[in-house]
């Protein structure tokens, strides 16, 4: 099992190119199931989750290919494919539930395993089931599978008004894809507004879908008879960009993020500026400069455009060595403080009480061996290792490989002393 060895204390300087967003690429790969025509995606990140999703589609009978070195992939989903997602593949990645909507919309049936457990908390699929049932699907859960089909005599889903009990990103994506081929109009109330949602919608529009309001809490979809192929560029990964912003703010230095989308990171950038980091934004780049200890910042995670839960751990690592005391409130996932114990192993002073963590900033962390517990926790431990005195070993970095495209190589390119060890 691979590990990362980090020797801290080096400021970061240079340029980093931000990869395509994992949380956009995964639903967009699933969207290729909506047509028999070729679908081309560019800027697909090289991640374990992307490889798992590709394997899932391969298993169904989709023809998938990789093109060039810049994240090009193509997908052809024939009419004869097998609309089933087995547990052996779904258990490793909860985003696999995103095949349910497009399979049901195009083939009229689907058998998708219930996702396995998730370290950071429950992400119930009941909202997906309720929404698709509102569109006329018959869905039963048996032997660990969601078995879905259209009622006898119907060839398409029907448009519906879907108001979810909570804001759900994957639910919004599933409904978007299903509604694109449904009969009549679908209205999504309480829709997720994360940038990956309008990126998926723009891809569907390029395939012939009729969608309005994407990027707001109410989306209108007018179903069409068929969709065609398209070429689409995956949007830049705002969480990868935010992670590098925090890394530079913590270690000091001067780094330009190429392809970074500052308009997708307003809440994070505002907090970094309040902390004392200098951030310059322009067309296709973000520049961050920092020196000395920054000022600790309290924040509360919430749905976009608020402070993202996927940036909570990384910013907490920065708060650990900032001046002052900060309070972090996590409102999205119930188990998202598992990185706290590992940061404490590095010398951090953190107290947790339910959804709240109080961090007392200290001068410096001390290197130690720590263990990643989930994707974003692993990123926070890397940032902590970059500022810690001495050597830090981060174990279980397969979590990191799920969502960061060659993170250690990118960090090494801007001056970090970091290497992957077998």
Buried (B, 14 or more C-beta within 10 A) or exposed (E): EBBBBBBBBBBBBEEBEBBBBBBBBBBBBBBBBBBBBBBBBBBBBBBBBBEBBBBBBEBBBBEBEEEEEEBBBBBBBEEEBEBBBBBEBBBBBBBBBBBBBBBBBBBBBBBBBBBEEEBBBEBEBEBBBBBBBBBBBBBEEEEEBBBBBBEEEBEBBBBBEBEBEEBBBBBBBBBBBBBBBBBBBBBBEBBBBBBBBBBBBBBBBBBBBBBEBBBEBEBBBBBBEEBBBBEBBBBBBBBBBBBBBBBBBBBBBBBBBEBBBBEBBEBBBBBBBBBBBEBEBEEEBBBBBBEEBBBBBBBBBBBBBBBBBBBBBBBBBBBBBBBBEBBBBBBBBEEBBBBBBBBBBBBBEBEBEEBBBBBBBBEBBBBBBBBBBBBBBBBBBBBBBBBBBBBBBBBBBEBBBBBBBBBBEBBBBBBBBBEBEE
